[in-house]
Amino acid sequence: MDTITSLLLGIIQGLTEFLPISSSGHLVLFQNLFGLREPVLLFDTSLHMGTLVAVCVYFRSDLKKMIVETFQFVIDLTKGRRNLKEIHDVPHVSLALWVLIGTIPTALIGLSFRLSLEKLFGSLFWVGIMLIFTGLILAITRIIPTGYTNRRGVGLLAALAIGTAQGLALIPGISRSGATIVCGMLFKIKRDLAARFSFLLSIPAIIGALVLQLNVEGLNNIGILPLVIGFVSSILVGLLSLKILMGMVRKGNLYYFAPYCWAVGLFVLTLRSF
């Protein structure tokens, strides 16, 4: 693999993994446009590692508080200084709990329907339809009143629903970030928290995907330079994408991405007819 291709794939991964435009849908599109084969395992893994690093760096404050406060809460629990009912009084401990609970439906969907979902990667028709559907999901945010999203916590039902939305986003063309953030907003969760929860929830999902990749196939040999370029570019572009998206979510401008998804979806459907 040459350095230009690795740089291009790293940029695409960093942009589409976080912006609500479907990374899987764009992967299928670029494969068909340029005849790109799916990256070898080691390179594909390095790209996902890059986006994982980007999420962890961007949300390092939340992650640190979740780890430290959860550890302290467990200690207090074992020593009788706290009880389980008080978990909601410690925001980052409850946030960690909701991430754990939200991961359950994602894992069940991924493990149960993985083979069926993988078959959809060869269908331009379904990718186009799902991109248009993603645009509709994002467009919903245009009519959600600002005062509607006022919940400062996630909650059990919302965590399960958002985790289910993340699982369904395994279908190529459905944006993971778009589906989960909008789902959170529909449960009245504050926009900023809905976005934070969405990306914190993506961490175990990305790790799970990496584990499955490594279990399914053996590592392939690849030049060190393309590997590093893809990894670094996915981190840098991923951090930029996260900053852009978080700003747009806070301003209530998530629907700006809807026309793009509709345009790309229609383009994919048109491409299919040739």
Secondary structure, DSSP 4 states (H G I P E B T S, - for coil): --HHHHHHHHHHHHHHHHSTT-HHHHHHHHHHHH-PPPPPHHHHHHHHHHHHHHHHHHTHHHHHHHHHHHHHHHHHHHTTS--GGGGGGSHHHHHHHHHHHHHHHHHHHHHHHHHHHHHGGG-HHHHHHHHHHHHHHHHHGGGS-GGG--BSS--HHHHHHHHHHHHHTTSTTS-HHHHHHHHHHHTTB-HHHHHHHHHHHHHHHHHHHHHHHHHHS------HHHHHHHHHHHHHHHHHHHHHHHHHHHTT-GGGGHHHHHHHHHHHHHHHT-
